[in-house]
């Protein structure tokens, strides 16, 4: 039962991350157009969000306990991200592979 909860937590995290990213990038785009700033700021912010998503893989790789939880969490992340954002699905698959490697070693 707790495994299903961990999967749901991963799916919820993917949804929340996509909504927050969309809101922040939309607001940044609107402000950059309003203030006449360079539109590359939005691309730089998107790159920053992608790098922050990759930090989750580092977190899973260095975690000493609850590796099984992170495995199920990554499954939920991948399942939700396939619908929401393919880039987040790639991060989830990478985290899933790292968690599996840690669990099997």
Secondary structure, DSSP 8 states (H G I E B T S, - for coil): -HHHHHHHHHHHHHHHHHHHHHHHHHHHHHHHHHHT--THHHHHHHHHHHHHHHHHHHHHHH--S-HHHHHHHHHHHHHHHHHH-HHHHHHHHHHHHHHHHHHH-
